[in-house]
Each structure stands twice: as C-alpha cells, then as structure tokens.
Amino acid sequence: MLEEAIRMKGMTSAIFSQVDELRKQADAIGKDVITLSIGSPDLAPAPHIIAALKEGIENTNNYGYTLSKGVSAFLEAVAAWYDRKFGVILDPETEVHSLMGSQDGLAHIALCLVNPGDVVLVPDPGYPIFSAGPLAANAELYRMPLIAANNYLPDLDAIPLDVLRRAKIMILNYPNNPLAAIAPSEFFQKVIDFAKRHHILVCHDFAYSELVFDDYRPDSILSFPGAKDVAIEFHSLSKTYSMAGCRAGFVVGNAKAIELLGRIKSNFDYGIFYPVQMAAIAALRGPDDCVRQTAALYQRRRDIIVDGLMAAGWKVPRPKASMYIWAPVPTKQLSFDFVVDLVNEAGVAVIPGVGFGACGEGYVRFALVQPEERLRLAVERITKWLG
C-alpha cells in the first residue's frame, strides 16, 4: 500500500475541496450557488492579446520546445514593463526569468536555497503555495501572524533570533491574497534592511500590482535602494491580463537567485509554449486601456459587495487592491461552519479564512469573480439570510 512522504503532511487543499464539494452537493439537488470561492478570473484577455495568441498558434513552426528562461523578446518586454510601471531597470539576461505563472516560481524557489533544518518565514494567513513550496524542500516554517491590529503586516521585531539564524527566505505578498491588504513604502525599506542584516532572500509575490482602486498605486520592492541585493519579485499575467489558464509569469530581481531558480527549472520543464509567450509580449507591450478597464470592473464589483453587506449590517472593509474581500465572520461561528451555512442556506460559496492559516480563523474571503448581477443577487441572498 502506498504511504505518502512526510513532506506531504503539511500540504492540503482540504478546505478548498470541501467548499467545492458543498457546492456540488447543492448543485445536485438543484440549488443555484453563486461561487465566490476560487479566485479564477471570469474575464477574457483583450482582443490584441487573443490575436497574438491566435497568430502564434496558427504558425506551425511554433510547436517545439522553448527555453525555460524565456525567449529574448519576452524577457525584454518584462524589463520594459517594469521600467514603465515602477521605474525599475532590469537586465533582461540576468535579472528576468519566465515562469509558468508566479506559482511556478514560488513553488520552486526554496529548492534552490534551503537545506533540512533551514527556516522559511511565511505569512499567516497566506496563499497556500507560500507554505507548500518550502515544505517540498524540507524546510521548517515560521509563520508570521498578519493581524488587523498591525495592519496585516508582519512584526519583524517579534521573530525570535534563533529562528532568524536559520532563516533563508521570507515570503511577502502585497497587495495581498487573501487579505486584500496593502503595504506602505516605509515597510519595504524596513524589510530590505532587515533582510540584509539577517542574510535572508525576500520573495515578494506582486501578482496584484495592477488590480488597484481609488487612485492607489503599490510599490515594487525593487524600487527601493539595495533591494536587488536581497529580493526577487514574482509576477503573473493571470489576473492583470485575464490570462490565468495560459500560465505565463515571471520573476525579476537578484541575479544569483534568478540563476539558481533557472537552473532548477531547466531540469523540470522546457518553458512556456511559444504562442503563449507571444500573447504575453503583446500584453506587456500593448496599451494599458484593458488593464485600467479590468481594474475599474473589479472596483465596481468590490463596491457592490461592500456597500451591500454594510447596508445589511455586516462590517466589511473596503480594500484598495486585489480581487478579494476579507471579511470578519458576522456570526459567532467558526469560519468553516459559517461557510457551510452560507452555501446551504443562502446559496453563496466563499472560502473560510482558516483555509489560509490559523490566523485566518474568524474571517472569510470573497473572490470577485462573478458578473455584477450575480454579485447583487449574492448580496440579496446574504441580506435575507442574515435577517
């Protein structure tokens, strides 16, 4: 009989699977469930991106292996995009590497740097790959609590010195999933100085940099002095350009970390399908109108949920970024029990906060991945159910 490896013990999508199973059970008895659980965009890419993908697919010379690093035109497009968006100058040859979505890089970076007994500092709550990747590398996890009282920022001064002596990597994510939290500029400079003192590589997941609202603009960690000495930044075209299924992303920053990650990936895969890289180049070099329109659409969706639930007496924060809403459970239930009742009684599926870590208990995450009329219906159902 097969027995799973020890490293598998900490890897689970149980709550996500359980919520989906609840939805399926409700569907099976004819109940209409509005799914606001999994953060998969319901939008299509802009026409110029689809045209580039179509052109690439129709060229029969584009079906061979590509280099794991990415074709030169893609790497150059990433560097130009970073310069335009954040004023960060990157060497396409040494400071940029393609990824099959940002999760690809986040899953593998610990394999490059961590030995048994080493520590990776991960956020709690946090996106599951932040923990799963290090666990696959046999790392020990130190979970940094992200709580409302500290504006959902880790308290770096609270990390024990014996942990810091063994720490190799710190994973951060702003704008944040699941919290939809943002970080002030001074925080990133503090992180850079902290990482230099303790010889830690900072891995910043920046996938939601363009899904921002109310004239807010986030900072790339690489825009601060000294960042390239200690930091890499992961990005994805999944949310910004609605290309989630294409699996296109990139990592930028510290050249040594990029080289190590590239060496790992060259043993694991043969790179992104060339037509997808063509579509990604069209996205990165194309007009920003589609990005602004996508952000405006998510802002409208945010307001439908926030305004509607606030009117119903549910005090829900209004995030300035991401495609999520992080809301305190409005009843005295545990987050999973609340979600079960919400599916069965109101026909709305969200994710319990505990699915993102122990510090997520008492909250739920809404993903804004349904059209506006479905979101209004979700608000109506929740309002009626809360009474």
Secondary structure as UniProt FT lines:
FT   HELIX           6..10
FT   HELIX           14..28
FT   TURN            29..30
FT   STRAND          34..35
FT   HELIX           47..58
FT   HELIX           60..62
FT   TURN            68..69
FT   HELIX           72..86
FT   TURN            92..94
FT   STRAND          96..99
FT   HELIX           102..113
FT   TURN            116..117
FT   STRAND          119..124
FT   HELIX           129..136
FT   TURN            137..138
FT   STRAND          140..145
FT   HELIX           148..150
FT   TURN            151..152
FT   HELIX           156..158
FT   HELIX           161..164
FT   TURN            165..166
FT   STRAND          167..173
FT   TURN            177..179
FT   HELIX           185..198
FT   STRAND          201..205
FT   TURN            207..210
FT   TURN            214..215
FT   HELIX           221..223
FT   TURN            225..226
FT   HELIX           227..230
FT   STRAND          231..236
FT   TURN            238..242
FT   HELIX           244..246
FT   STRAND          249..253
FT   HELIX           255..268
FT   HELIX           274..285
FT   HELIX           289..311
FT   TURN            312..313
FT   STRAND          324..328
FT   HELIX           335..341
FT   HELIX           342..346
FT   STRAND          348..349
FT   STRAND          351..352
FT   HELIX           353..356
FT   HELIX           358..360
FT   TURN            361..362
FT   STRAND          363..367
FT   HELIX           372..386
//
